[in-house]
Amino acid sequence: MTSGDGMNVTDSASRRRKEIRNVLAMSIPVVVTTSSRAMMDVADYIMITRLDVPEAQAAILPAQVIMWSYIIIGLGIASMVNTFASQSLGRKDYRECGAYAWQGVYLALFFGAISAVLFPFLPLLVKSIGHDAAVQVQELAYGRIALLTTAPTIAAAAFGWFFIGIHKPWTTMWSALEANVVNVVVSFVLMFGYLGFEPMGIAGAAWGTMAAVCYRTLRLMVTLLSPSIDRKFHCRATWRPSWKRLKNLLRVGAPCGAQWFCDVVVWAIFVNVLVGRRFGTVHLIATNTAWQYMRISFLPTIGVGQALTALVGKSIGAGDPQRAKREAAFALKITVMYMCFLSVIYVCFGATLISWFNASPDVIAIGATIMICTAVFQVFDAMAIVYTSALRGAGDTFIPSMFFMVSNWVIIVGGGWAMVELFPGLESLGPWIAASTLIIVAGIFLWLRWRSGAWMRIKLLDAGAVPGEGEGVEARAALVSASDGKS
């Protein structure tokens, strides 16, 4: 018996099982990688709650949002290393994979240099947000150090996306887990003053993060230069800056960087102004606490999305868009099931979850209502993340990014402000309702964008391929095969 496309049903089922295994094999280590970042932030938050300084508990998320509002631009551009590496892998143009990894490092150095220029303006920015004076002190103590992590954070991400792009996600996973251990040890020692150090409080958490990202960058670089990786991807020979490749990253990655920047700025306004300034420290603590649980939902889903970007990129590079469709469909199924499970947990046990971090009845009551909001949009968040990631693997970044930049300002900022003014009795729940609306709309829009098939008309590498030393794709592939001892 044959299927509609002429393929034997048995062969079709075997192919389907293989594709499912590929999705799972890629997703599991990448989910652990992205979840490890949540583990790092949650570990910091738990230690900060032990400082018995409520202002530090209120300050940690706003300070992180300020930091990420800058770093995220570089991360958005560098994330395209995944797309270019995976599509080059699908074309068997292995040399290009390594070359793009190095361009991500040069982006990191550029953004790190700019962060030094921005450093003196940090106190002015914190003051302009207008939190309580004691909270501002804590925000500055964390933010001054956290801004220094810009270059190693972006460089580690670029290397990590290279390994995901070449379908070696376990390397990225182990580096992330090891970095978590470094973060916990260094943060604990410095925050509470062990081994002869003076207690540094919240600043110790920032130094722990610095130590962790520097470790991860070096760990991944050593692996990148190892003989086993270099034999196939020529990483030792492709380290030089390449303006053509950098332009490719900027051409496709700039919309992502702009979108991610917009996302973080909008959420910074949401947390710091619509919640923190309008309703005070108690509401800010409740939002910060609920956010820790949101990380548990969206970061693993983002991990599946990053794996999907690599899978779709390889399928597109190999000229098989139908396989990309099947991979996206399966990724959506597993993320929706995960999000549905968490939605039930958040609705049934939201107050209990909040109480684990803070015993204040007011914080628990406010946080429980926020947890209900997060439960409402979980499935749509899965749709938005999966389809954004799939589109990114195909190089379709401009339209989705423009949509996010406009809708974030209109729905979260504009809608959140309207909820505050028109329904002040809802307090911080009003802005959260606006945020839930945005995520629902985004999920539907991106599903429609994927269904339109516009991404199948994008020729990413054909439009911007970098020949490199006068060799074509086939010649380079043959060269690699020879170096691997294959005829």
N, C-alpha and C positions, 0 to 999 in steps of 0.2 A: 504494500500500500504506500502511496506517495502523498505528500502534503500539497497544498495549493501552489507552492513555489517549485514543485517537482522533486523535492527532497524526500527520500525515504523516511517514513514516520519514525522508525527506530533510530536512524541517523539524526533526525531532528530532535528527538528526545535526548539523545546522547549529547548533542551540541548544547541543548538547553541546560542540562545538568552541569556541563563543563563551564558554561557562562555563569551559572549561579555560584559554583565553587570559586570562580575567579573573583566575583564580586565580594564574596565572603572573605576570601583569602586576602584581598586588598583592604577591605573595610575594617576587619578586626584590629590589625596593628595600627591603622590610622585613627580609629576611634580611641584606642588606648592612648595614642599620642596626643590628640586634642583634649581628651579627658584629663590627661596628666597636667595640662595647663590649669584646668579647673581644680584639680587636686592641689596644685601649688597655691592658687588663690584662696581656696577654702582653708588650707593649712595655715596660711598667713592670717586669715580672718579668725580662725579658732585661737591662735596664739595672741592676737590682738585683743580678743575678748577677755583673755586672762591677765591683761595689763591693768585691769580695773580703771581704765581711762575711757569713759563713754565718748569723749570727743574723738578719740582715735578710731573707735568703732564707727562713728558717723563720717569720719574723714577719709577712710580707706578707698571707698568706691569713687567719690568725686575726684580724689587725687589720681586714681588709676585712669579714670575717664579723661582727665586733662592730659595725662601722658600719652594715652592711646590715640587721642585726637590728632597728634602729630605723627607718631610712629606708624599709624595705620595707613598713611598715604604710601610710604615706602613698602609696607607689607603688601598692599594691594597690587602695586606694580610688580614686585618680586614674585607674587603668587603665580604670575604667568610663566615662570620657570617650569612649573608643573605642566602647563599646556604645551609649551614648545618642546620640552623634553619628551613628553608622552607621544606627541605627534611625530617627532623625529624617530622615536623608538618604533612606532608603527611603520614608518618608511624605511627602517633599518639604516638610518643615517646617524649612527651612534656617536660620531665625533661631535655633532651639533649638540647632543644632550649635555656633555660635559662643558662645552663652551658656554652654554646658557647659564649653567650653575655659577660660573665665575662672574658673569655680568651682574648677577644678583648681589654678589659681594661688593662690586664697585658702586652699585646703588646704595648699599648699606653704608659704605664709607662716606658717600656724599651726604646722606641724610644725617649721619653722625656729626659731620662738620657743621651742618646747619643748626643742629641742636645746641651747639656751643654758642651760637649767635643768639638763640632764643632764650638761653638760660637766665640772663639778667631780667627778662620780662616776666618771669614766673610769679614773683611776689605781686606784681600789679594785676596779673590775671586772677590770682587767687583772691585778692582783695576785692576785685570788681564783681566777683560772684556773690559776695555778701553774706556768707555764712557767719555764725557766731565767731567772735574773736578767738576763742579757745580751739574751735574746730579748724580755723585757718592756720593756726600754729602747727597743728598736726598734719594738715594737707601740705604745707611747705616742707616740713621735715621729711615726708615721704617723697614728694614730687621732685625736690632738688636732686635726689639720688636717682630716682627712677628715670629721669630724663637722660641720664648718662648711659642707660642701657640701650639707647636707640640703635647704634651701629651693630652690636653683637646680636640683638634681637632680630634685626632684619637679615643679617648674614646667616644666622642659624636657621631662620625660616627658609631662605633661598636654598641652602644646602639640603634641608629637609624636603623641600618640594622637588628638588632634583631626584632624590632617592625614591620619592613617591612616583614621580613621573617615569622613572625607569623600572617601576614595579618591584622595588626592593624596600617596601615600607617597614620591614622589621628593623632595619638599621635606624630609621627615624624614631621608631618606637622605643628602642633600648636607650638611645641618647636622651630622649625626653624623660624616661623613668629615672635614669641616673641623675639627670639635672634636678629632678624633684628631690632626690635624697640630698644633694648638695644644698638645695634651697632650704630644706627643713633644718638641717644641721646648722648651717651658717646663721639662718634667721633666729633659731632658738638660742644659740650662743650669744649673739649680739643683742637681741631684744631684752634678754633677761640678765645678761652680764655674767656669763660663765667663762672659765679658762683665763681669768685675769682681765677680761674686758669690762669696761664700765657699761651698765645697762643703757641701751640706746633707744628703747621703746619702738615706736612705729618705724623709725629710720632703719632699725636692724632688719626689718622685713624687706625694705628696699635693697639693702646691701646683700641680703640673701638671694634676691632675684638677680642682682648683678652677677654674683658668683655663679649662679646656675646657668644663665644664658651664655656667659663667657666659656664655661666648661663645655656646654653643648656645641658651641661654635667650633672649638678646637677638636672636640671628639669627632664631629662630622667631617671636618677638614682632613683629619688624619685618615679616616676611612675613604674619603674621596680620592686621596693620593695613594692609596694602597695598591699593590701590584694587581690584585684581582680585578679591581674596578678600572684601573688605568689601562689594562690590556684591551678591554673592549671599548671604553669610552674616551680614551686618550686625554684624561684630565690633566696630566702633567704637561702636555703640549699645548693645551688650549686656554691657559690662564691669562693670556694677554687681553687687555680691554679691546672690545670690538664695537665701534660706533654703529655699525650696521645692525648688529644684534641688540645693542642697547636701544636703538630706535625701534626695533621690532617689539621689545618689551614695553617701551613707552607707548607705542602706537596702540597696542592691545591692552596694556596694563593701566594706562593713564585713566581710562574711564572707571576701572575697578578701584584705583587709588582714590579718585575723586569721590566715588560712591561711598567707599569705606570711611573716608574722611567725613563726608556729609552724615553718614550713619552715626559716627561717634559724636560729632558736634551736636547733632539733634538729640541724641540720648544724653549728652552732657547737659544740654539745656533742660531736658526732661527731668533728670535727677537733681541737678543743682538749683534750677530756678522754679520750674513748675511744681516740684515736690519740696525740695529743701528750703528755698527762700519763702515760698508762699505758705507752707504749713509747718515748718520748724524741724527741730532735731529729731523728735520722736518719729515723725513720718519718714525722715531721711534714714533713720536706723531700720525701720520696718522695710523700706524699699531695699536697702542694702542687704538685709537678711534674706528677703525673698529672692533677691538676685543670685544669691549663692545656690539656690535650688534651680533657678533658671539655667545656670551653667550646666547642671547635671542633665538637663534636657537638650539644650541647643548645641553644646560643644561636641558630644558624641555624634549628633546628627551632622554637624559640620564635618566631623571626621569621615563619615560615610560620603559626604559630598566631595571632600578632597580626593578620596579614593575614586569616586565616580568621575571626577574631572580627568584623572589619569586614564581610567578605562575608556571613557568616551574619546579622549585625545588619541589613544592608541588605535581605537577602532576607526576614527576618522582618518588618521595617518595611513592606515591599511586599506582605506577605501571601502569601509563596511559600515555605513550609517545605520543599517537595520540592526546590527548588533548593538550599536550605541543605544538605540531605542529600547531594546530588550534589557540592557543593563540598567538604564534609567528606571524602567518600570519595576524591576526587582528591588532596586535601591529604595524606591518610594514605598513599596510594601513593607519592608523591614523597618523603615523609620516611622511610618505611620503607626505600626503596631507598638513600637516603643513609646511614641508620644501618647498614644491612647492609654497605655498602662500608667504613665506618669500623671496624666490628667485625672484619673481615678484616685491616685494617691494624693494629689494636691487638693482635690475637693474633700476627700474624706478625712485627711489627717493634716490639713494645712496649719491649723493652730498649734498642733503638737510639734510639727516641724519647726515652726518659728520659735517655740518655747525652748528648743534645744540650744538656741543661740542667745536668747534674751528672755528674762523672767518677767519683764514689765507687762502688766495686763494690757496697757494701751498699745504697746508694740505688737503684742500677740494678736490683739483684735484687728488692728490695721493690717498687719501682715497676712492674716488669714483671708481677708477680702482680696488682697493682691494675689494670693495663691489661686483663688477662684478665677480671677482674670487670666492668669497664665494658663490655667487648665483649658479655658475656652479656646485659646488660639493655638494650642499645641499642634494639632493636625495640619493647620494651614502653615505653621512655621516649618513643618517637615516638607510640605510641598514647595515652599519658597526656597528653602536651602537646597533641596534635591535638584529642582529645575534650574536654579541659578548655577549650580555646580556643573550640571550637564551642558548648559549653554556655554559656560566658560571653557569647557573641554573642547568645544567646537570653535572657540574664538569669537563667539557672539556675546560681546560685552557692552557695546555702546547703548543699544536700546534698553536692556535691563537696567543699566547704570543710570540712564537718564530718568527712567521711571522711578527708581528709588530716590534719587535726589529731589525730584519734584514732590512725590507723595510723602516723603518723610517730613518735609517742611509744611506741606499743606495739612496733612492729617495729624501728625504727632504734635508739631509746634502750634499750628493754627487751631487744630481741633482740640488739643490739650488746653490751650489758652481759653478757647470758647467754653469748654467744660468748667474751667475754674471760675470764669466770670458769670456764666449762666446758671450753673448748678454748684454754688460754693458749699452747699450742705454735704455734697459727696466727698469733699476734701480731696485727698490725694487719689482716691479711687477714680475721680473724674479724668485726670490725665491718663491713668492706666486703661480706662475704657477706650480713650482715643488711640492709645498704643495698640490695643487688641484689634481695633478696627483696621489699622494700617497693616498688620500682619495678615489678617484675613484677606484683605484686598490684594496684597502682594502675592499670596499663594495662588489665588485665582488668576491673576494677570500672567504670572510666569508659567503656569500650566498652559494657558492659551498660547503664549509665545512659543513654547516647546512644540505644541501641537501644530502650529502654523508651518513648521518645517523650514522656516527662513534660514536656520542655522546650517542646513545641508548645502546651501549655495555659497557658503563662505569657503574660500580657498586660502587658508592662513599661510601656509608655508610657500605655496606657489606665488602668493602676492608679495611675500617678504623674505624669501629664502636667502640665506647667505652662502654663496658658493664656497668660500674658504680655500685659499691656496690653489685656486684654479681647478679644483676637482669637483665633479658632479656627484650626485647622490650615489649612483651606481658604482662609480670608481671608489668612493670612500668605503662603501659597503664591502666591496671586493677586497680592499686593503685591510679592513678589519678582519674579514674572514681569513685572510692569509696570515695575519698576525696571531690569530687563534689556532693556527695549524690546520685549517680546513681548506679543502680544495674548492 
